[in-house]
Amino acid sequence: MISASTQVTNAADEPLGSSAAGIMTPMGERVRAEAAAALGRWTAPEEVYARGRALRSSVDFKAHRAVSLAQDRPSVEQYVHASNEDRLEHLVPLRIGRMLANPFAFFRGAAGLQAGDLAAGCATGLHAQLCGDAHAANFGLYGTAEGQIVMDINDFDETLPGPWEWDLKRLVASLVLAGRVGGVSDKGCRDAAEDAVRAYRTVIQHLAEIPFMDSWSALGDESTLSQVKADDLLNDFSKAAEKSRKNTSARFAAKWTTHDGEKWRFITNPPTFTDVTQETQEAVISALPSYVDSLRESRRNLIMRYGVSDVAFRVVGTGSVGLRNYLVLLHGNGDEALVLQAKQARASALQPFLDVDPPKHDGKRIVHGARLVQAETDILLGWTTIEGRPFIVRQFRNRKGQIDPTTLKRDDLDDYGRFAGALLARAHTRSLDPRLLAGYFQNGCGEDLDEAFAKYAFGYADRTEADHAELVRLVKNGKLPAHVE
């Protein structure tokens, strides 16, 4: 059985708190005192709106058009080498091979490159807990504890408090890139980008007007699609939801595990799904009590009923290729299988460009970010330390599903942009008072903001295509190794 008797031994950062200005800070004693003092002090909505409107004098909507590049922007070769630090060397060619596939795939693996460029651009001064990597493929379906299928941001490796516009600009640039890969016209890509921003500000303005409890509990389900007029996407959502309902630990175990008499173990499939050494297996298992301690108390009682059967290594994602990622097979009630994923957590790619203290444990940073941003979070999401490295631990298959944005036709991409923009708005209002942003959007032509972000999206998509072409050249000339699957 997993034992929870061992206390958490990994150092952990303080929880995050927010000031009245919407700027996230590590919550020390001073901030706790301020929060306590603020509780019970009611502020008139118009006062909050006015603070947001005042920001327009320094950052006009049109200021968001420009694509700025960091003065010390690394070359593509320098960036790839730096981002491969602490990855398993034999998997680096696979990571580069996946980034090589197309400009959208390159973009997925280059969050840090864009973060440096965003830091060189304009900023309103309003901060939210960012996804940090809010590209179009990082919105996915999953099941809630009640069995409902929802769609939300599903990757928080880069989460940190920062400018709200960074997430939105990464989203709109990714929509243009995904559309181009899928053969969507420039007009179709522009519509998707503009409508994502329109949905974002519309939802912000809506959430600013309703009771706090209602805005906090808003979900990304089929009803949201109707609210943002994304009806064309309903069929794609329904198909993906039906598929995700079957995507469970039991289904994965039925295909990828076997009983060999005494032991229940994984059936591996090299090179992306491999056995681990006895030493690594012991290290992973010995880290589980610390993980259990990171769970909320009621969930500890649940996970303690399972026993560990096996550990394996599995390659995942594009940006995460080469990081340590273990699957843990747990034996439950009778033939019940539960598969956990222990994924290495690295410092956020945004960290060098934001004025926030580095966390003491990046696994805890990711978990706290997810819990703050997502409407419904995996009940078994936690963190631990394995062989001196921080990890997050979560369910490997939690009825997860995805709509691939590169396969969407024009109208569906437009709807997908609306839906993603709405979800991002809801996510940001968990940490940033929507009335502040609604104030910034007030008394201005909303279409100017939509057009400005779309202009940025096209400019940065062009920049990314040039970066991708440079990656292709580097691989062709033997400067970088690549394994194409």
For each residue, the residues with C-beta under 8 A, 3 or more apart:
1: 304 305 306 307
2: 288 289 292 303 304 306 307 308 330
3: 6 289 292 304
4: 289 292 293 300 304
5: 289
6: 3 9 289 290 293
7: 290 293
8: 12 290 293 294
9: 6 290 385
10: 290 361 363 364 383 384 385 390
11: 360 361
12: 8 360 361 364 383
13: 26 359 360 361 364 365
14: 26 27 28
15: 27 368
16: 24 25 26 27 129 161 368 369 372 431
17: 24 25 26 27 31 32 35
18: 22 23 24 25 431 432
19: 22 23 25 31 34
20: 38 43
21: 51 125 126 127 436
22: 18 19 126 127 128 431 432 433 436
23: 18 19 125 126 127 161
24: 16 17 18 127 128 129 161 162 356 431
25: 16 17 18 19 31 161 356
26: 13 14 16 17 31 356 357
27: 14 15 16 17 31 32 35
28: 14 31 32
29: 32 33
30: 33 34
31: 17 19 25 26 27 28 34 35
32: 17 27 28 29 35 36
33: 29 30 36 37
34: 19 30 31 37 38
35: 17 27 31 32 38 39
36: 32 33 39
37: 33 34 41
38: 20 34 35 41
39: 35 36
40:
41: 37 38
42:
43: 20 47 48
44: 47 48
45: 48 49 208 435
46: 49 50
47: 43 44 50 51
48: 43 44 45 51 52 433 435 436 439
49: 45 46 52 53 208 435 436 438 439 442
50: 46 47 53 54 439
51: 21 47 48 54 55 436 439
52: 48 49 55 126 435 436 437 438 439 440 441 442
53: 49 50 56 439 440 442 443
54: 50 51 57 439
55: 51 52 58 59 124 125 126 439 440
56: 53 59 60 61 440 443 444
57: 54
58: 55 124 125
59: 55 56 63 64 122 123 124 125
60: 56 63
61: 56 64 444 445 448 449 452
62: 65 448 452
63: 59 60 66 122 452
64: 59 61 122 165 169 449 452 453 456
65: 62 451 452 455 456 459
66: 63 121 122 456 459
67: 117 121 456 459 460 463
68: 117 118 120 121 122
69: 73 117 120 463
70: 73 116 117 119 120
71: 120
72: 116
73: 69 70 113 116 117
74: 78 79 82 113
75: 78 79 470
76: 79 80 467 470 471 474
77: 80 81 470 474 479 480
78: 74 75 81 82
79: 74 75 76 82 83 110 112 113
80: 76 77 83 84 96 99 471 474 480
81: 77 78 84 85
82: 74 78 79 85 112
83: 79 80 109 110 112 349
84: 80 81 87 92 95 322
85: 81 82
86: 323 346 389
87: 84 91 92 95 321 322 323
88: 91 92 322 323 324
89: 92 322
90: 93
91: 87 88 94 95 315 321 322
92: 84 87 88 89 95 96 322 481
93: 90 96 97 481 482 483
94: 91 97 98 271 272 315 321 322 483 485
95: 84 87 91 92 98 99 109 318 321 322
96: 80 92 93 99 100 471 475 480 481 482 483
97: 93 94 100 101 482 483 484 485
98: 94 95 101 105 109 318 321 485
99: 80 95 96 105 106 108 109 110 318 468 471
100: 96 97 105 106 468 471 472 475 482 484
101: 97 98 105 484
102: 105 106 181 406 468
103: 106 107 177 180 181 461 464 465 467 468
104: 107 108 137 174 177 178 180 181 406
105: 98 99 100 101 102 108 109 318
106: 99 100 102 103 109 110 464 467 468 471
107: 103 104 110 114 135 173 174 177 464 468
108: 99 104 105 135 137 174 318 319
109: 83 95 98 99 105 106 318 319
110: 79 83 99 106 107 113 114 464 467
111: 114 115 132 133 158 170 319 349 350
112: 79 82 83 115 116 349 350 352
113: 73 74 79 110 116 117 467
114: 107 110 111 117 118 170 173 460
115: 111 112 118 119 132 158 166 349 350 352 353
116: 70 72 73 112 113 119 120 352 353
117: 67 68 69 70 73 113 114 120 121 460 463
118: 68 114 115 121 163 165 166 169 170 353
119: 70 115 116 353 354
120: 68 69 70 71 116 117
121: 66 67 68 117 118
122: 59 63 64 66 68 165
123: 59 163 165
124: 55 58 59 163 164 165 440
125: 21 23 55 58 59 163
126: 21 22 23 52 55 163 164 432 436 437 440
127: 21 22 23 24 161 162 163 164 432
128: 22 24 161 162 164 167 427 428 429 430 431 432
129: 16 24 159 160 161 369 372 373 428 430 431 432
130: 134 158 159 160 161 162 163 164 166 167 350
131: 134 138 153 155 156 158 159 167 369 373 424 427
132: 111 115 156 157 158 159 160 162 166 167 348 349 350 369
133: 111 138 155 157 158 170 319 349
134: 130 131 138 153 167 168 170 171 174 424
135: 107 108 138 170 171 173 174
136: 139 171 174 175 178 405 416 417 420
137: 104 108 174 178 402 404 405
138: 131 133 134 135 153 154 155
139: 136 151 152 153 154 403 419 420 423
140: 151 152 154 400 401 402
141: 149 150 151 237 240 241 244 399 400 401 402 403
142: 149 150 152 154 244 378 398 399 400 401
143: 147 148 149 150 244 245 398 399 400
144: 147 148 149 150 376
145: 376 379
146:
147: 143 144
148: 143 144 219 221 376
149: 141 142 143 144 221 241 244 245 399 401
150: 141 142 143 144 219 220 221 375 376
151: 139 140 141 220 221 224 237 419 423
152: 139 140 142 220 374 375 376 423 427
153: 131 134 138 139 156 373 374 423 424 427
154: 138 139 140 142 400
155: 131 133 138
156: 131 132 153 159 366 369 370 373
157: 132 133 319 320 345 346 348 366
158: 111 115 130 131 132 133 348 349 350
159: 129 130 131 132 156 348 365 366 369 370 373
160: 129 130 132 348 350 351 354 356 365 369
161: 16 23 24 25 127 128 129 130 354 356 431
162: 24 127 128 130 132 166 350 354 356
163: 118 123 124 125 126 127 130 166
164: 124 126 127 128 130 167 168 428 432 437
165: 64 118 122 123 124 168 169
166: 115 118 130 132 162 163 169 170 350
167: 128 130 131 132 134 164 170 171 424 428
168: 134 164 165 171 172 196 197 200 421 424 453
169: 64 118 165 166 172 173 453 456 457 460
170: 111 114 118 133 134 135 166 167 173 174
171: 134 135 136 167 168 174 175 196 420 421 424
172: 168 169 175 176 193 196 197 417 453 454 456 457
173: 107 114 135 169 170 176 177 456 457 460 461 464
174: 104 107 108 134 135 136 137 170 171 177 178 405
175: 136 171 172 178 179 189 192 193 196 405 413 416 417 420 457
176: 172 173 179 180 189 190 192 193 457 458 461
177: 103 104 107 173 174 180 181 461 464 465
178: 104 136 137 174 175 181 182 405 406 408 413
179: 175 176 182 184 188 189 192 405 408 410 413
180: 103 104 176 177 183 184 189 461 465
181: 102 103 104 177 178 406
182: 178 179 405 406 407 408 409 413
183: 180
184: 179 180 188 189 192 408 409 410 413
185: 188 189 410
186: 189 190 458
187: 190 191
188: 179 184 185 191 192 410 413 414
189: 175 176 179 180 184 185 186 192 193 413 457 458 461
190: 176 186 187 193 194 454 458
191: 187 188 194 195 410 414 417
192: 175 176 179 184 188 189 195 196 413 414 416 417
193: 172 175 176 189 190 196 197 417 453 454 457 458
194: 190 191 197 198 447 450 451 453 454
195: 191 192 198 199 414 417 418 421 450
196: 168 171 172 175 192 193 199 200 417 418 420 421 453
197: 168 172 193 194 200 201 421 449 450 453 454
198: 194 195 201 202 418 421 446 450
199: 195 196 202 203 228 417 418 419 420 421 422 425
200: 168 196 197 203 204 421 422 424 425
201: 197 198 204 205 425 437 441 446 449 450
202: 198 199 205 206 228 422 425
203: 199 200 206 207 228 421 422 425 426
204: 200 201 207 208 425 428 429 434 437 438 441
205: 201 202 208 209 434 438 441
206: 202 203 209 210
207: 203 204 210 215 218 425 426 429 434
208: 45 49 204 205 215 433 434 435 437 438
209: 205 206 438
210: 206 207 214 215
211: 214 215
212: 215 216
213: 216 217
214: 210 211 217 218
215: 207 208 210 211 212 218 426 429 434
216: 212 213 430
217: 213 214 375
218: 207 214 215 224 375 426
219: 148 150 223 224 375 376
220: 150 151 152 224 375 419 422 423 426
221: 148 149 150 151 224
222: 225 226 234 237 238
223: 219 226 227
224: 151 218 219 220 221 227 228 419 422 423
225: 222 228 230 231 233 234 237 415 419
226: 222 223 229 230 231 234
227: 223 224 422
228: 199 202 203 224 225 418 419 421 422
229: 226 415 418
230: 225 226 233 234 415 416 418 419
231: 225 226 234 415
232: 235 411 412 414 415
233: 225 230 236 237 403 412 415 416 418 419
234: 222 225 226 230 231 237 238
235: 232 238 239
236: 233 239 240 403 408 412 416
237: 141 151 222 225 233 234 240 241 403
238: 222 234 235 241 242
239: 235 236 242 243
240: 141 236 237 243 244 401 402 403
241: 141 149 237 238 244 245 401
242: 238 239 245 246
243: 239 240 246 247 401
244: 141 142 143 149 240 241 247 399 400 401
245: 143 149 241 242 399
246: 242 243 251 399
247: 243 244 251 252 397 399 400 401
248: 251 252 397 398 399
249: 252 253 337 338 339 395 396 397
250: 253 254 336 337
251: 246 247 248 254 255 397
252: 247 248 249 255 256 337 339 396 397
253: 249 250 256 257 329 337 339
254: 250 251 257
255: 251 252 267
256: 252 253 266 267 269 273
257: 253 254 264 265 266 267 310 329 337
258: 264 265 267
259: 263 264
260: 263 265
261:
262:
263: 259 260 309 310
264: 257 258 259 309 310 329 331 337
265: 257 258 260 309 310 329
266: 256 257 273 275 310 312 327 329
267: 255 256 257 258
268: 273 274 275 312
269: 256 272 273
270: 273 274
271: 94 274 315
272: 94 269 314 315
273: 256 266 268 269 270 312 313 314 315
274: 268 270 271 312 313 314
275: 266 268 312 313
276: 280 281 284 311 312 313 326
277: 280 281
278: 281 282
279: 282 283
280: 276 277 283 284 311 313 326 387
281: 276 277 278 284 285 310 311
282: 278 279 285 286
283: 279 280 286 287 386 387
284: 276 280 281 287 288 311 326 328 342 386
285: 281 282 288 308 311 328
286: 282 283 289
287: 283 284 290 291 342 384 385 386 391
288: 2 284 285 291 292 308 328 384 393
289: 2 3 4 5 6 286 292 293
290: 6 7 8 9 10 287 293 294 384 385
291: 287 288 294 295 342 382 383 384 393
292: 2 3 4 288 289 295 300 303 304 382
293: 4 6 7 8 289 290 300
294: 8 290 291 364 367 382 383 384
295: 291 292 299 300 303 380 382
296: 299 300 379
297: 300 301
298: 301 302
299: 295 296 302 303 379 380
300: 4 292 293 295 296 297 303 304
301: 297 298 304 305
302: 298 299 305 379 380
303: 2 292 295 299 300 306 380
304: 1 2 3 4 292 300 301
305: 1 301 302 332 333
306: 1 2 303 330 331 332 338
307: 1 2 330 331
308: 2 285 288 311 328 329 330 331
309: 263 264 265 329 330 331
310: 257 263 264 265 266 281 328 329
311: 276 280 281 284 285 308 326 327 328 329
312: 266 268 273 274 275 276 326 327 329
313: 273 274 275 276 280 324 325 326 327
314: 272 273 274 325 326 327 341
315: 91 94 271 272 273 321 325
316: 320 321 325 341 343
317: 320 321
318: 95 98 99 105 108 109 321
319: 108 109 111 133 157
320: 157 316 317 323 325 343
321: 87 91 94 95 98 315 316 317 318
322: 84 87 88 89 91 92 94 95
323: 86 87 88 320 343 344 346
324: 88 313 343 344 386 389 391
325: 313 314 315 316 320 341 342 343 344
326: 276 280 284 311 312 313 314 341 342 343 386
327: 266 311 312 313 314 339 340 341 342 396
328: 284 285 288 308 310 311 339 340 341 342 393
329: 253 257 264 265 266 308 309 310 311 312 337 338 339
330: 2 306 307 308 309 337 338 339 340
331: 264 306 307 308 309 336 337
332: 305 306 336 337 338
333: 305 336
334:
335:
336: 250 331 332 333
337: 249 250 252 253 257 264 329 330 331 332
338: 249 306 329 330 332 395
339: 249 252 253 327 328 329 330 395 396 397
340: 327 328 330 380 393 394 395 396
341: 314 316 325 326 327 328 393 394 395 396
342: 284 287 291 325 326 327 328 384 386 391 392 393
343: 316 320 323 324 325 326 391 392 393 394
344: 323 324 325 386 389 390 391
345: 157 361 362 363 365 366 383 389 390 391 392
346: 86 157 323 362 390
347: 351 358 362
348: 132 157 158 159 160 351 362 365
349: 83 111 112 115 132 133 158
350: 111 112 115 130 132 158 160 162 166 353 354
351: 160 347 348 354 356 358
352: 112 115 116
353: 115 116 118 119 350
354: 119 160 161 162 350 351
355:
356: 24 25 26 160 161 162 351
357: 26
358: 347 351
359: 13 362 364 365
360: 11 12 13 364
361: 10 11 12 13 345 364 365 383 385 390
362: 345 346 347 348 359 365 366 390
363: 10 345 366 367 383 384 385 390 391 392
364: 10 12 13 294 359 360 361 367 368 383 390
365: 13 159 160 345 348 359 361 362 368 369
366: 156 157 159 345 362 363 369 370 383 392
367: 294 363 364 370 371 381 382 383 392
368: 15 16 364 365 371 372
369: 16 129 131 132 156 159 160 365 366 372 373
370: 156 159 366 367 373 374 377 378 381
371: 367 368 374 377 381
372: 16 129 368 369 430 431
373: 129 131 153 156 159 369 370 427 428 430 431
374: 152 153 370 371 377 427
375: 150 152 217 218 219 220 426
376: 144 145 148 150 152 219
377: 370 371 374 381
378: 142 370 381 394 395 398
379: 145 296 299 302
380: 295 299 302 303 340 393 394 395
381: 367 370 371 377 378 392 393 394 395
382: 291 292 294 295 367 392 393 394
383: 10 12 291 294 345 361 363 364 366 367 390 391 392 393
384: 10 287 288 290 291 294 342 363 390 391 393
385: 9 10 287 290 361 363 388 389 390 391
386: 283 284 287 324 326 342 344 389 391
387: 280 283
388: 385
389: 86 324 344 345 385 386
390: 10 344 345 346 361 362 363 364 383 384 385
391: 287 324 342 343 344 345 363 383 384 385 386
392: 342 343 345 363 366 367 381 382 383
393: 288 291 328 340 341 342 343 380 381 382 383 384
394: 340 341 343 378 380 381 382 398
395: 249 338 339 340 341 378 380 381 398
396: 249 252 327 339 340 341
397: 247 248 249 251 252 339 400
398: 142 143 248 378 394 395
399: 141 142 143 149 244 245 246 247 248
400: 140 141 142 143 154 244 247 397
401: 140 141 142 149 240 241 243 244 247
402: 137 140 141 240
403: 139 141 233 236 237 240 408 416
404: 137 407 408
405: 136 137 174 175 178 179 182 408 413 416
406: 102 104 178 181 182
407: 182 404
408: 178 179 182 184 236 403 404 405 412 413 416
409: 182 184 412 413
410: 179 184 185 188 191 413 414
411: 232 414 415
412: 232 233 236 408 409 415 416
413: 175 178 179 182 184 188 189 192 405 408 409 410 416 417
414: 188 191 192 195 232 410 411 417 418
415: 225 229 230 231 232 233 411 412 418 419
416: 136 175 192 230 233 236 403 405 408 412 413 419 420
417: 136 172 175 191 192 193 195 196 199 413 414 420 421
418: 195 196 198 199 228 229 230 233 414 415 421 422
419: 139 151 199 220 224 225 228 230 233 415 416 422 423
420: 136 139 171 175 196 199 416 417 423 424
421: 168 171 195 196 197 198 199 200 203 228 417 418 424 425
422: 199 200 202 203 220 224 227 228 418 419 425 426
423: 139 151 152 153 220 224 419 420 426 427
424: 131 134 153 167 168 171 200 420 421 427 428
425: 199 200 201 202 203 204 207 421 422 428 429 434
426: 203 207 215 218 220 375 422 423 429 430
427: 128 131 152 153 373 374 423 424 430
428: 128 129 164 167 204 373 424 425 431 432 434 437
429: 128 204 207 215 425 426 432 433 434 437
430: 128 129 216 372 373 426 427
431: 16 18 22 24 128 129 161 372 373 428
432: 18 22 126 127 128 129 164 428 429 436 437
433: 22 48 208 429 436 437
434: 204 205 207 208 215 425 428 429 437 438
435: 45 48 49 52 208 438 439
436: 21 22 48 49 51 52 126 432 433 439 440
437: 52 126 164 201 204 208 428 429 432 433 434 440 441
438: 49 52 204 205 208 209 434 435 441 442
439: 48 49 50 51 52 53 54 55 435 436 442
440: 52 53 55 56 124 126 436 437
441: 52 201 204 205 437 438 444 446 449
442: 49 52 53 438 439
443: 53 56
444: 56 61 441 448 449
445: 61 448 449
446: 198 201 441 449 450
447: 194 450 451
448: 61 62 444 445 451 452
449: 61 64 197 201 441 444 445 446 452 453
450: 194 195 197 198 201 446 447 453 454
451: 65 194 447 448 454 455
452: 61 62 63 64 65 448 449 455 456
453: 64 168 169 172 193 194 196 197 449 450 456 457
454: 172 190 193 194 197 450 451 457 458
455: 65 451 452 458 459
456: 64 65 66 67 169 172 173 452 453 459 460
457: 169 172 173 175 176 189 193 453 454 460 461
458: 176 186 189 190 193 454 455 461 462
459: 65 66 67 455 456 462 463
460: 67 114 117 169 173 456 457 463 464
461: 103 173 176 177 180 189 457 458 464 465
462: 458 459 465 466
463: 67 69 117 459 460 466 467
464: 103 106 107 110 173 177 460 461 467 468
465: 103 177 180 461 462 468 469
466: 462 463 469 470
467: 76 103 106 110 113 463 464 470 471
468: 99 100 102 103 106 107 464 465 471 472
469: 465 466 472 473
470: 75 76 77 466 467 473 474
471: 76 80 96 99 100 106 467 468 474 475 480
472: 100 468 469 475 476
473: 469 470 476 477
474: 76 77 80 470 471 477 479 480
475: 96 100 471 472 478 479 480 481 482
476: 472 473
477: 473 474
478: 475
479: 77 474 475
480: 77 80 96 471 474 475
481: 92 93 96 475
482: 93 96 97 100 475
483: 93 94 96 97
484: 97 100 101
485: 94 97 98
